Amino acid sequence: MMERHGCVSIDEVADQCGLSARQFRRICLAQTGLAPKFLARVLRFRHALAQVHMHPCAFAHMALDCGYYDQAHFINEFRELSGRTPAAAGG
């Protein structure tokens, strides 16, 4: 999940680990304190945050590169996880 910055299906990761999706969810929750989908969101957000600091203006392109559906999805999730917009976080 980390190598792909959270842009991977949970079923795919579970399968690669030789686990059912339910087993993977239980282990992920026990090890990280986060459900796999939320962990994937956090990993994608961390990647996006790093991109915002490097390229503070290209949000539409950045959103797609980071695995978001569109710029609005990117901005809404960024605001939900950080409490501010990408523009405010970029400097």
C-alpha positions in Angstrom: 0.0 0.0 0.0 2.8 2.4 0.9 4.6 1.8 -2.4 1.5 2.8 -4.4 0.6 5.7 -2.0 -2.7 4.1 -1.0 -3.8 3.8 -4.7 -4.6 0.1 -4.5 -7.7 -2.0 -3.8 -7.8 -3.6 -0.4 -8.8 -6.9 -1.9 -5.7 -6.8 -4.0 -3.5 -6.2 -1.0 -5.2 -8.9 1.0 -4.8 -11.3 -1.8 -1.1 -10.5 -2.1 -0.7 -11.2 1.6 -2.5 -14.5 1.3 -5.4 -13.3 3.5 -9.1 -12.8 3.1 -10.2 -9.2 3.0 -11.8 -9.7 6.4 -8.6 -11.1 7.9 -6.5 -8.3 6.4 -8.9 -5.7 7.8 -8.7 -7.2 11.3 -4.8 -7.4 11.2 -4.5 -3.9 9.7 -6.8 -2.5 12.4 -4.8 -4.3 15.1 -1.4 -3.2 13.8 -2.1 0.4 12.8 -5.3 1.3 14.6 -6.8 2.2 11.2 -9.1 0.4 8.9 -7.4 -0.4 5.5 -9.5 2.0 3.5 -8.8 4.8 5.9 -5.1 3.9 5.9 -5.1 4.0 2.1 -6.7 7.5 2.3 -4.0 8.7 4.7 -1.2 7.3 2.5 -2.7 9.0 -0.6 -3.1 12.2 1.4 0.5 12.1 2.6 1.7 11.7 -1.0 -0.6 14.6 -2.1 0.7 16.8 0.8 4.3 16.2 -0.4 3.3 17.2 -3.9 1.6 20.3 -2.7 4.8 21.5 -1.1 6.8 20.8 -4.2 4.3 22.1 -6.8 1.9 24.5 -5.0 -0.2 25.5 -8.0 -1.0 22.5 -10.3 -3.9 21.1 -8.2 -6.0 19.6 -11.0 -3.1 17.7 -12.5 -1.8 16.8 -9.0 -5.2 15.4 -8.0 -5.2 12.9 -10.9 -1.6 12.0 -10.3 -2.3 11.2 -6.7 -5.3 9.0 -7.5 -8.2 11.3 -6.8 -11.2 11.3 -9.1 -11.0 15.0 -9.8 -9.8 18.3 -8.3 -12.9 18.7 -6.1 -12.4 15.2 -4.6 -8.8 16.1 -3.9 -9.6 19.4 -2.2 -12.5 18.0 -0.1 -10.4 15.1 1.1 -7.4 17.3 1.7 -9.6 19.7 3.8 -11.2 16.8 5.7 -7.8 15.2 6.7 -5.8 18.4 7.3 -8.4 21.1 8.2 -7.2 23.4 5.4 -7.1 23.6 1.6 -4.2 22.6 -0.5 -3.6 26.2 -1.4 -3.3 27.1 2.3 -1.0 24.2 3.0 1.2 25.0 0.0 2.5 28.1 1.4 
